[in-house]
Amino acid sequence: MIEKFEDKIKAVPLVMNQPVPMFTVTGVDGKQISLSQLKGRYVLLDFWATWCGPCMAEMPFVKDIRKKYPAEKLAMVGISADTGKEQLLAGIRKNTLTWPQYLDSGTKIGTLYSVASIPTMILLDKEGKMIFHSANLQSDPNTLSKLLENVK
C-alpha cells in the first residue's frame, strides 16, 4: 500500500503539448510495447477495463478509430485496469480488439499518467507530446476526431 501511494506522490502531472513519460511493458500477447519505439507516429493510449460500462460503451468508437487510421501512422495501446489476464483476454476476444493491450493490474502506467478514472484517452503527437486528454470520451469525441484528421 505504501508503494502504491509513493508512486502517486512521485507522479508528475502531464502538461498539454509537452512530452509524456516513456514506458516499456510486456503486452498480454508477450510482445514488448515501448512508447519510445512508437515515436514518429501518433499514439492513442486507451485506459479502460472490461468491467467498466462507460469503457464498453466507447468501444465501438475506439474500434472505428483503428479501422480509419493505419497502424503505421497511428499506434494504439490499450491499458487495462482489469483484475486478471484471463478477464482481459476474454474481453479482447469478445470485442475483437486488434491493437496491443497491456494489463495494468498494479496501475503503474495509470499512475504514471495521472489517470484518475476510466475510460481515459490520451493522444500523443509524432514527437511524443500530449495533444489530447479526456476522461470519458463521451464528453468530448469531436475534439479527438478533429485531431485525428492530422493522422492521414
OpenMM code with the backbone's topology and positions (N, CA, C; nanometers):
from openmm import Vec3, app, unit

residues = "MET ILE GLU LYS PHE GLU ASP LYS ILE LYS ALA VAL PRO LEU VAL MET ASN GLN PRO VAL PRO MET PHE THR VAL THR GLY VAL ASP GLY LYS GLN ILE SER LEU SER GLN LEU LYS GLY ARG TYR VAL LEU LEU ASP PHE TRP ALA THR TRP CYS GLY PRO CYS MET ALA GLU MET PRO PHE VAL LYS ASP ILE ARG LYS LYS TYR PRO ALA GLU LYS LEU ALA MET VAL GLY ILE SER ALA ASP THR GLY LYS GLU GLN LEU LEU ALA GLY ILE ARG LYS ASN THR LEU THR TRP PRO GLN TYR LEU ASP SER GLY THR LYS ILE GLY THR LEU TYR SER VAL ALA SER ILE PRO THR MET ILE LEU LEU ASP LYS GLU GLY LYS MET ILE PHE HIS SER ALA ASN LEU GLN SER ASP PRO ASN THR LEU SER LYS LEU LEU GLU ASN VAL LYS".split()
positions = [
    Vec3(0.0819, -0.1183, 0.0000),
    Vec3(0.0000, 0.0000, 0.0000),
    Vec3(0.0872, 0.1260, 0.0000),
    Vec3(0.1927, 0.1225, 0.0788),
    Vec3(0.2836, 0.2371, 0.0845),
    Vec3(0.3446, 0.2612, -0.0532),
    Vec3(0.3846, 0.1519, -0.1202),
    Vec3(0.4448, 0.1642, -0.2524),
    Vec3(0.3484, 0.2300, -0.3513),
    Vec3(0.2223, 0.1932, -0.3452),
    Vec3(0.1222, 0.2500, -0.4359),
    Vec3(0.1089, 0.4004, -0.4139),
    Vec3(0.1046, 0.4440, -0.2885),
    Vec3(0.0925, 0.5865, -0.2613),
    Vec3(0.2212, 0.6611, -0.2942),
    Vec3(0.3370, 0.5960, -0.2777),
    Vec3(0.4627, 0.6587, -0.3165),
    Vec3(0.4631, 0.6879, -0.4653),
    Vec3(0.4129, 0.5930, -0.5462),
    Vec3(0.4048, 0.6135, -0.6904),
    Vec3(0.3170, 0.7326, -0.7232),
    Vec3(0.2055, 0.7472, -0.6533),
    Vec3(0.1150, 0.8604, -0.6778),
    Vec3(0.1815, 0.9928, -0.6405),
    Vec3(0.2560, 0.9938, -0.5326),
    Vec3(0.3245, 1.1155, -0.4893),
    Vec3(0.4329, 1.1539, -0.5890),
    Vec3(0.5041, 1.0545, -0.6435),
    Vec3(0.6128, 1.0794, -0.7377),
    Vec3(0.5622, 1.1134, -0.8774),
    Vec3(0.4373, 1.0821, -0.9081),
    Vec3(0.3843, 1.1064, -1.0420),
    Vec3(0.3908, 1.2545, -1.0766),
    Vec3(0.4385, 1.2806, -1.1977),
    Vec3(0.4484, 1.4177, -1.2458),
    Vec3(0.3241, 1.4471, -1.3292),
    Vec3(0.2536, 1.5566, -1.3010),
    Vec3(0.1335, 1.5867, -1.3798),
    Vec3(0.1680, 1.6055, -1.5275),
    Vec3(0.0812, 1.5536, -1.6134),
    Vec3(0.1011, 1.5706, -1.7566),
    Vec3(0.0606, 1.7117, -1.7961),
    Vec3(0.1323, 1.7651, -1.8932),
    Vec3(0.1056, 1.9004, -1.9399),
    Vec3(0.0803, 1.8943, -2.0901),
    Vec3(-0.0265, 1.9569, -2.1338),
    Vec3(-0.0613, 1.9596, -2.2749),
    Vec3(0.0541, 2.0163, -2.3573),
    Vec3(0.0793, 1.9562, -2.4716),
    Vec3(0.1844, 1.9952, -2.5658),
    Vec3(0.3260, 1.9784, -2.5103),
    Vec3(0.3392, 1.8925, -2.4091),
    Vec3(0.4701, 1.8597, -2.3534),
    Vec3(0.4911, 1.7080, -2.3633),
    Vec3(0.6175, 1.6648, -2.3679),
    Vec3(0.6433, 1.5200, -2.3743),
    Vec3(0.5880, 1.4491, -2.2508),
    Vec3(0.5456, 1.3258, -2.2726),
    Vec3(0.4943, 1.2426, -2.1635),
    Vec3(0.6029, 1.1452, -2.1199),
    Vec3(0.5891, 1.0864, -2.0018),
    Vec3(0.6879, 0.9878, -1.9578),
    Vec3(0.6873, 0.8658, -2.0505),
    Vec3(0.8045, 0.8144, -2.0780),
    Vec3(0.8183, 0.6944, -2.1609),
    Vec3(0.7985, 0.5708, -2.0729),
    Vec3(0.7542, 0.4632, -2.1346),
    Vec3(0.7429, 0.3356, -2.0635),
    Vec3(0.7644, 0.2214, -2.1604),
    Vec3(0.8068, 0.1101, -2.1075),
    Vec3(0.8188, -0.0153, -2.1817),
    Vec3(0.7550, -0.1224, -2.0960),
    Vec3(0.6595, -0.1951, -2.1542),
    Vec3(0.5882, -0.3002, -2.0823),
    Vec3(0.5730, -0.4203, -2.1746),
    Vec3(0.5309, -0.5311, -2.1179),
    Vec3(0.5024, -0.6503, -2.1972),
    Vec3(0.3516, -0.6654, -2.2081),
    Vec3(0.3028, -0.6707, -2.3318),
    Vec3(0.1601, -0.6843, -2.3563),
    Vec3(0.1121, -0.8236, -2.3209),
    Vec3(-0.0191, -0.8414, -2.3216),
    Vec3(-0.0758, -0.9718, -2.2860),
    Vec3(-0.0406, -1.0786, -2.3892),
    Vec3(0.0034, -1.0359, -2.5084),
    Vec3(0.0456, -1.1315, -2.6108),
    Vec3(0.1929, -1.1698, -2.5973),
    Vec3(0.2601, -1.1144, -2.4955),
    Vec3(0.4007, -1.1446, -2.4712),
    Vec3(0.4971, -1.0541, -2.5463),
    Vec3(0.4458, -0.9657, -2.6295),
    Vec3(0.5305, -0.8742, -2.7057),
    Vec3(0.5529, -0.7456, -2.6275),
    Vec3(0.6719, -0.6886, -2.6478),
    Vec3(0.7073, -0.5659, -2.5780),
    Vec3(0.6384, -0.4453, -2.6423),
    Vec3(0.5899, -0.3554, -2.5587),
    Vec3(0.5311, -0.2295, -2.6018),
    Vec3(0.6204, -0.1193, -2.5451),
    Vec3(0.6846, -0.0434, -2.6337),
    Vec3(0.7743, 0.0628, -2.5903),
    Vec3(0.7290, 0.1941, -2.6514),
    Vec3(0.6925, 0.2875, -2.5676),
    Vec3(0.6454, 0.4163, -2.6166),
    Vec3(0.7534, 0.4874, -2.6977),
    Vec3(0.8786, 0.4749, -2.6573),
    Vec3(0.9865, 0.5418, -2.7307),
    Vec3(1.0008, 0.4854, -2.8723),
    Vec3(0.9693, 0.3581, -2.8920),
    Vec3(0.9771, 0.2992, -3.0262),
    Vec3(0.8615, 0.3423, -3.1148),
    Vec3(0.7595, 0.4025, -3.0577),
    Vec3(0.6438, 0.4473, -3.1355),
    Vec3(0.6572, 0.5931, -3.1810),
    Vec3(0.7658, 0.6597, -3.1419),
    Vec3(0.7865, 0.7978, -3.1863),
    Vec3(0.7899, 0.8004, -3.3381),
    Vec3(0.7396, 0.9087, -3.3933),
    Vec3(0.7281, 0.9206, -3.5380),
    Vec3(0.5877, 0.8878, -3.5865),
    Vec3(0.5057, 0.8364, -3.4946),
    Vec3(0.3650, 0.8094, -3.5226),
    Vec3(0.2824, 0.8777, -3.4145),
    Vec3(0.1579, 0.9049, -3.4470),
    Vec3(0.0647, 0.9444, -3.3424),
    Vec3(0.0387, 0.8196, -3.2585),
    Vec3(0.0138, 0.8389, -3.1297),
    Vec3(-0.0114, 0.7269, -3.0387),
    Vec3(-0.1363, 0.7588, -2.9572),
    Vec3(-0.2293, 0.6646, -2.9574),
    Vec3(-0.3503, 0.6776, -2.8769),
    Vec3(-0.3428, 0.5762, -2.7630),
    Vec3(-0.3364, 0.6272, -2.6407),
    Vec3(-0.3376, 0.5429, -2.5219),
    Vec3(-0.4814, 0.5374, -2.4721),
    Vec3(-0.5341, 0.4161, -2.4615),
    Vec3(-0.6724, 0.3967, -2.4190),
    Vec3(-0.6727, 0.3242, -2.2853),
    Vec3(-0.7029, 0.3963, -2.1792),
    Vec3(-0.7117, 0.3396, -2.0452),
    Vec3(-0.8548, 0.2916, -2.0251),
    Vec3(-0.8735, 0.1617, -1.9991),
    Vec3(-1.0069, 0.1033, -1.9963),
    Vec3(-1.0066, -0.0245, -1.9124),
    Vec3(-1.1231, -0.0890, -1.9019),
    Vec3(-1.1359, -0.2207, -1.8381),
    Vec3(-1.2637, -0.2864, -1.8890),
    Vec3(-1.2650, -0.4179, -1.8882),
    Vec3(-1.3823, -0.4915, -1.9369),
    Vec3(-1.5027, -0.4734, -1.8445),
    Vec3(-1.4801, -0.4470, -1.7170),
    Vec3(-1.5894, -0.4315, -1.6206),
    Vec3(-1.6458, -0.2891, -1.6175),
    Vec3(-1.5876, -0.1996, -1.6953),
    Vec3(-1.6247, -0.0574, -1.6950),
    Vec3(-1.7320, -0.0321, -1.8014),
    Vec3(-1.8536, -0.0033, -1.7576),
    Vec3(-1.9641, 0.0218, -1.8501),
    Vec3(-1.9364, 0.1331, -1.9503),
    Vec3(-1.8911, 0.2512, -1.9047),
    Vec3(-1.8603, 0.3579, -1.9997),
    Vec3(-1.7480, 0.3199, -2.0981),
    Vec3(-1.6517, 0.2395, -2.0522),
    Vec3(-1.5444, 0.1931, -2.1418),
    Vec3(-1.6025, 0.1073, -2.2532),
    Vec3(-1.6915, 0.0175, -2.2158),
    Vec3(-1.7512, -0.0714, -2.3150),
    Vec3(-1.8436, 0.0068, -2.4085),
    Vec3(-1.9067, 0.1124, -2.3595),
    Vec3(-1.9911, 0.1966, -2.4446),
    Vec3(-1.9061, 0.2700, -2.5483),
    Vec3(-1.7822, 0.3041, -2.5147),
    Vec3(-1.6915, 0.3727, -2.6069),
    Vec3(-1.6236, 0.2783, -2.7055),
    Vec3(-1.6276, 0.1493, -2.6782),
    Vec3(-1.5520, 0.0537, -2.7586),
    Vec3(-1.5819, 0.0628, -2.9091),
    Vec3(-1.7077, 0.0776, -2.9528),
    Vec3(-1.7294, 0.0915, -3.0979),
    Vec3(-1.6563, 0.2123, -3.1577),
    Vec3(-1.6508, 0.3232, -3.0844),
    Vec3(-1.5795, 0.4426, -3.1292),
    Vec3(-1.4299, 0.4125, -3.1416),
    Vec3(-1.3746, 0.3443, -3.0423),
    Vec3(-1.2318, 0.3112, -3.0428),
    Vec3(-1.2005, 0.2156, -3.1584),
    Vec3(-1.2850, 0.1158, -3.1789),
    Vec3(-1.2644, 0.0217, -3.2895),
    Vec3(-1.2739, 0.0923, -3.4243),
    Vec3(-1.3614, 0.1912, -3.4334),
    Vec3(-1.3746, 0.2683, -3.5567),
    Vec3(-1.2470, 0.3474, -3.5852),
    Vec3(-1.1847, 0.4004, -3.4804),
    Vec3(-1.0576, 0.4713, -3.4969),
    Vec3(-0.9537, 0.3764, -3.5566),
    Vec3(-0.9464, 0.2551, -3.5032),
    Vec3(-0.8486, 0.1589, -3.5553),
    Vec3(-0.8735, 0.1294, -3.7031),
    Vec3(-0.9995, 0.1197, -3.7424),
    Vec3(-1.0323, 0.0920, -3.8828),
    Vec3(-0.9964, 0.2094, -3.9738),
    Vec3(-1.0152, 0.3317, -3.9263),
    Vec3(-0.9950, 0.4509, -4.0095),
    Vec3(-0.8487, 0.4862, -4.0327),
    Vec3(-0.7630, 0.4600, -3.9358),
    Vec3(-0.6261, 0.5104, -3.9413),
    Vec3(-0.5266, 0.3953, -3.9402),
    Vec3(-0.4364, 0.3911, -4.0381),
    Vec3(-0.3408, 0.2800, -4.0461),
    Vec3(-0.2435, 0.2784, -3.9278),
    Vec3(-0.2076, 0.1585, -3.8865),
    Vec3(-0.1197, 0.1404, -3.7701),
    Vec3(0.0164, 0.2068, -3.7882),
    Vec3(0.0620, 0.2193, -3.9120),
    Vec3(0.1930, 0.2832, -3.9336),
    Vec3(0.1869, 0.4346, -3.9120),
    Vec3(0.0664, 0.4900, -3.9056),
    Vec3(0.0511, 0.6338, -3.8777),
    Vec3(-0.0047, 0.6599, -3.7379),
    Vec3(-0.0909, 0.5695, -3.6904),
    Vec3(-0.1499, 0.5834, -3.5570),
    Vec3(-0.1342, 0.4518, -3.4814),
    Vec3(-0.0465, 0.4537, -3.3827),
    Vec3(-0.0309, 0.3372, -3.2947),
    Vec3(-0.1337, 0.3490, -3.1838),
    Vec3(-0.1942, 0.2375, -3.1495),
    Vec3(-0.2902, 0.2362, -3.0390),
    Vec3(-0.2419, 0.1363, -2.9348),
    Vec3(-0.2573, 0.1735, -2.8085),
    Vec3(-0.2196, 0.0854, -2.6980),
    Vec3(-0.3325, 0.0876, -2.5960),
    Vec3(-0.3885, -0.0292, -2.5699),
    Vec3(-0.4888, -0.0433, -2.4662),
    Vec3(-0.4198, -0.0700, -2.3334),
    Vec3(-0.4594, 0.0024, -2.2317),
    Vec3(-0.4016, -0.0150, -2.0984),
    Vec3(-0.5171, -0.0465, -2.0055),
    Vec3(-0.5267, -0.1736, -1.9701),
    Vec3(-0.6435, -0.2243, -1.8989),
    Vec3(-0.6234, -0.2286, -1.7479),
    Vec3(-0.7268, -0.1860, -1.6778),
    Vec3(-0.7278, -0.1917, -1.5312),
    Vec3(-0.7992, -0.3173, -1.4829),
    Vec3(-0.8129, -0.4177, -1.5705),
    Vec3(-0.8767, -0.5424, -1.5292),
    Vec3(-0.7978, -0.6086, -1.4170),
    Vec3(-0.8664, -0.6975, -1.3439),
    Vec3(-0.8041, -0.7606, -1.2279),
    Vec3(-0.7212, -0.8829, -1.2631),
    Vec3(-0.7389, -0.9357, -1.3828),
    Vec3(-0.6612, -1.0531, -1.4200),
    Vec3(-0.6477, -1.0678, -1.5704),
    Vec3(-0.5456, -1.1416, -1.6113),
    Vec3(-0.5158, -1.1593, -1.7529),
    Vec3(-0.6283, -1.2318, -1.8256),
    Vec3(-0.6868, -1.3341, -1.7636),
    Vec3(-0.7935, -1.4098, -1.8302),
    Vec3(-0.9141, -1.3216, -1.8584),
    Vec3(-0.9488, -1.2357, -1.7649),
    Vec3(-1.0600, -1.1427, -1.7834),
    Vec3(-1.0322, -1.0512, -1.9028),
    Vec3(-0.9111, -0.9980, -1.9111),
    Vec3(-0.8732, -0.9097, -2.0210),
    Vec3(-0.8727, -0.9859, -2.1535),
    Vec3(-0.8135, -1.1045, -2.1552),
    Vec3(-0.8094, -1.1841, -2.2786),
    Vec3(-0.9499, -1.2152, -2.3291),
    Vec3(-1.0413, -1.2457, -2.2387),
    Vec3(-1.1796, -1.2717, -2.2776),
    Vec3(-1.2424, -1.1460, -2.3393),
    Vec3(-1.2134, -1.0301, -2.2824),
    Vec3(-1.2630, -0.9035, -2.3354),
    Vec3(-1.2051, -0.8717, -2.4723),
    Vec3(-1.0783, -0.9041, -2.4921),
    Vec3(-1.0132, -0.8821, -2.6219),
    Vec3(-1.0800, -0.9697, -2.7277),
    Vec3(-1.1019, -1.0967, -2.6939),
    Vec3(-1.1673, -1.1884, -2.7886),
    Vec3(-1.3100, -1.1456, -2.8179),
    Vec3(-1.3848, -1.1156, -2.7146),
    Vec3(-1.5255, -1.0787, -2.7306),
    Vec3(-1.5420, -0.9550, -2.8185),
    Vec3(-1.4519, -0.8586, -2.8025),
    Vec3(-1.4615, -0.7320, -2.8754),
    Vec3(-1.3728, -0.7273, -2.9999),
    Vec3(-1.3058, -0.8378, -3.0299),
    Vec3(-1.2124, -0.8488, -3.1434),
    Vec3(-1.1188, -0.7277, -3.1525),
    Vec3(-1.0452, -0.7053, -3.0453),
    Vec3(-0.9505, -0.5945, -3.0401),
    Vec3(-0.8209, -0.6378, -3.1057),
    Vec3(-0.7711, -0.5564, -3.1969),
    Vec3(-0.6550, -0.5943, -3.2777),
    Vec3(-0.5280, -0.5170, -3.2445),
    Vec3(-0.5339, -0.4259, -3.1507),
    Vec3(-0.4162, -0.3474, -3.1155),
    Vec3(-0.3588, -0.3991, -2.9835),
    Vec3(-0.2305, -0.3681, -2.9555),
    Vec3(-0.1658, -0.4186, -2.8339),
    Vec3(-0.2405, -0.3772, -2.7075),
    Vec3(-0.2447, -0.4716, -2.6135),
    Vec3(-0.3107, -0.4495, -2.4855),
    Vec3(-0.2144, -0.4833, -2.3730),
    Vec3(-0.2178, -0.4017, -2.2690),
    Vec3(-0.1343, -0.4225, -2.1514),
    Vec3(-0.2234, -0.4296, -2.0292),
    Vec3(-0.1988, -0.5286, -1.9450),
    Vec3(-0.2717, -0.5433, -1.8195),
    Vec3(-0.1995, -0.4621, -1.7122),
    Vec3(-0.2587, -0.3515, -1.6743),
    Vec3(-0.2000, -0.2595, -1.5766),
    Vec3(-0.2589, -0.2882, -1.4389),
    Vec3(-0.2465, -0.4129, -1.3946),
    Vec3(-0.3124, -0.4547, -1.2707),
    Vec3(-0.2638, -0.3775, -1.1481),
    Vec3(-0.1413, -0.3330, -1.1475),
    Vec3(-0.0908, -0.2524, -1.0367),
    Vec3(-0.1095, -0.1037, -1.0602),
    Vec3(-0.1744, -0.0688, -1.1691),
    Vec3(-0.1993, 0.0685, -1.2155),
    Vec3(-0.0723, 0.1543, -1.2209),
    Vec3(0.0406, 0.0927, -1.2517),
    Vec3(0.1653, 0.1695, -1.2609),
    Vec3(0.1602, 0.2703, -1.3757),
    Vec3(0.1124, 0.2280, -1.4923),
    Vec3(0.1048, 0.3204, -1.6053),
    Vec3(-0.0066, 0.4221, -1.5807),
    Vec3(-0.1180, 0.3772, -1.5280),
    Vec3(-0.2267, 0.4695, -1.4941),
    Vec3(-0.1803, 0.5767, -1.3968),
    Vec3(-0.1028, 0.5366, -1.2984),
    Vec3(-0.0496, 0.6322, -1.2010),
    Vec3(0.0520, 0.7246, -1.2668),
    Vec3(0.1398, 0.6677, -1.3502),
    Vec3(0.2412, 0.7471, -1.4208),
    Vec3(0.1760, 0.8568, -1.5040),
    Vec3(0.0579, 0.8270, -1.5594),
    Vec3(-0.0125, 0.9216, -1.6447),
    Vec3(-0.1254, 0.9946, -1.5722),
    Vec3(-0.1283, 0.9854, -1.4414),
    Vec3(-0.2267, 1.0555, -1.3577),
    Vec3(-0.3701, 1.0284, -1.4011),
    Vec3(-0.3998, 0.9033, -1.4375),
    Vec3(-0.5347, 0.8656, -1.4780),
    Vec3(-0.6174, 0.8465, -1.3518),
    Vec3(-0.7168, 0.9328, -1.3351),
    Vec3(-0.7996, 0.9296, -1.2147),
    Vec3(-0.9236, 0.8430, -1.2331),
    Vec3(-0.9677, 0.8264, -1.3577),
    Vec3(-1.0861, 0.7451, -1.3844),
    Vec3(-1.0768, 0.6889, -1.5257),
    Vec3(-1.1548, 0.5845, -1.5491),
    Vec3(-1.1607, 0.5280, -1.6832),
    Vec3(-1.3040, 0.5352, -1.7317),
    Vec3(-1.3232, 0.5447, -1.8602),
    Vec3(-1.2224, 0.5462, -1.9662),
    Vec3(-1.1505, 0.6803, -1.9749),
    Vec3(-1.0252, 0.6727, -2.0108),
    Vec3(-0.9446, 0.7909, -2.0392),
    Vec3(-0.8660, 0.7631, -2.1663),
    Vec3(-0.8616, 0.8612, -2.2543),
    Vec3(-0.7807, 0.8515, -2.3751),
    Vec3(-0.6809, 0.9656, -2.3770),
    Vec3(-0.5592, 0.9312, -2.4170),
    Vec3(-0.4527, 1.0302, -2.4307),
    Vec3(-0.3945, 1.0136, -2.5704),
    Vec3(-0.3912, 1.1229, -2.6452),
    Vec3(-0.3340, 1.1211, -2.7795),
    Vec3(-0.2013, 1.1952, -2.7772),
    Vec3(-0.0996, 1.1289, -2.8326),
    Vec3(0.0336, 1.1873, -2.8425),
    Vec3(0.0620, 1.2182, -2.9882),
    Vec3(0.1333, 1.3273, -3.0118),
    Vec3(0.1731, 1.3584, -3.1491),
    Vec3(0.2970, 1.2774, -3.1853),
    Vec3(0.3507, 1.3000, -3.3030),
    Vec3(0.4645, 1.2216, -3.3529),
    Vec3(0.5899, 1.2380, -3.2681),
    Vec3(0.5970, 1.3450, -3.1910),
    Vec3(0.7134, 1.3720, -3.1072),
    Vec3(0.6956, 1.3214, -2.9639),
    Vec3(0.5807, 1.2604, -2.9344),
    Vec3(0.5557, 1.2097, -2.8005),
    Vec3(0.4996, 1.3136, -2.7050),
    Vec3(0.4446, 1.4211, -2.7600),
    Vec3(0.3833, 1.5244, -2.6769),
    Vec3(0.2331, 1.5003, -2.6686),
    Vec3(0.1772, 1.5202, -2.5507),
    Vec3(0.0337, 1.5021, -2.5312),
    Vec3(-0.0429, 1.6164, -2.5978),
    Vec3(-0.1364, 1.5779, -2.6881),
    Vec3(-0.2168, 1.6800, -2.7551),
    Vec3(-0.3659, 1.6638, -2.7241),
    Vec3(-0.4005, 1.5579, -2.6508),
    Vec3(-0.5401, 1.5377, -2.6112),
    Vec3(-0.5427, 1.4500, -2.4868),
    Vec3(-0.6303, 1.4856, -2.3942),
    Vec3(-0.6520, 1.4060, -2.2734),
    Vec3(-0.7988, 1.4166, -2.2374),
    Vec3(-0.8645, 1.3024, -2.2287),
    Vec3(-1.0063, 1.3071, -2.1950),
    Vec3(-1.0418, 1.1906, -2.1047),
    Vec3(-1.1047, 1.2212, -1.9954),
    Vec3(-1.1657, 1.1173, -1.9125),
    Vec3(-1.3089, 1.1064, -1.9621),
    Vec3(-1.3469, 0.9884, -2.0045),
    Vec3(-1.4791, 0.9601, -2.0603),
    Vec3(-1.5009, 1.0384, -2.1891),
    Vec3(-1.4651, 0.9763, -2.2986),
    Vec3(-1.4710, 1.0388, -2.4302),
    Vec3(-1.6092, 1.0891, -2.4687),
    Vec3(-1.7132, 1.0327, -2.4103),
    Vec3(-1.8480, 1.0755, -2.4453),
    Vec3(-1.8644, 1.2258, -2.4235),
    Vec3(-1.7807, 1.2808, -2.3375),
    Vec3(-1.7901, 1.4233, -2.3105),
    Vec3(-1.7232, 1.5074, -2.4197),
    Vec3(-1.6359, 1.4462, -2.5030),
    Vec3(-1.5594, 1.5257, -2.5993),
    Vec3(-1.5090, 1.4448, -2.7194),
    Vec3(-1.5953, 1.3709, -2.7900),
    Vec3(-1.5467, 1.2918, -2.9029),
    Vec3(-1.5082, 1.3767, -3.0233),
    Vec3(-1.5674, 1.4943, -3.0385),
    Vec3(-1.5395, 1.5778, -3.1560),
    Vec3(-1.3974, 1.6312, -3.1572),
    Vec3(-1.3461, 1.6696, -3.0420),
    Vec3(-1.2095, 1.7215, -3.0359),
    Vec3(-1.1109, 1.6137, -3.0782),
    Vec3(-1.1260, 1.4925, -3.0268),
    Vec3(-1.0356, 1.3841, -3.0656),
    Vec3(-1.0485, 1.3563, -3.2144),
    Vec3(-1.1677, 1.3503, -3.2650),
    Vec3(-1.1892, 1.3235, -3.4083),
    Vec3(-1.1209, 1.4286, -3.4946),
    Vec3(-1.1279, 1.5559, -3.4550),
    Vec3(-1.0628, 1.6625, -3.5311),
    Vec3(-0.9110, 1.6484, -3.5271),
    Vec3(-0.8566, 1.6141, -3.4124),
    Vec3(-0.7119, 1.5956, -3.4016),
    Vec3(-0.6651, 1.4770, -3.4855),
    Vec3(-0.7453, 1.3738, -3.4910),
    Vec3(-0.7076, 1.2549, -3.5675),
    Vec3(-0.7072, 1.2799, -3.7178),
    Vec3(-0.7737, 1.3849, -3.7624),
    Vec3(-0.7709, 1.4180, -3.9047),
    Vec3(-0.6288, 1.4468, -3.9525),
    Vec3(-0.5402, 1.4890, -3.8616),
    Vec3(-0.3996, 1.5146, -3.8962),
    Vec3(-0.3216, 1.3862, -3.9217),
    Vec3(-0.3753, 1.2747, -3.8799),
    Vec3(-0.3038, 1.1470, -3.8905),
    Vec3(-0.2912, 1.1029, -4.0363),
    Vec3(-0.3932, 1.1257, -4.1152),
    Vec3(-0.3938, 1.0799, -4.2550),
    Vec3(-0.2859, 1.1421, -4.3318),
] * unit.nanometer
topology = app.Topology()
chain = topology.addChain("A")
for resn in residues:
    res = topology.addResidue(resn, chain)
    for name in ("N", "CA", "C"):
        topology.addAtom(name, app.Element.getBySymbol(name[0]), res)
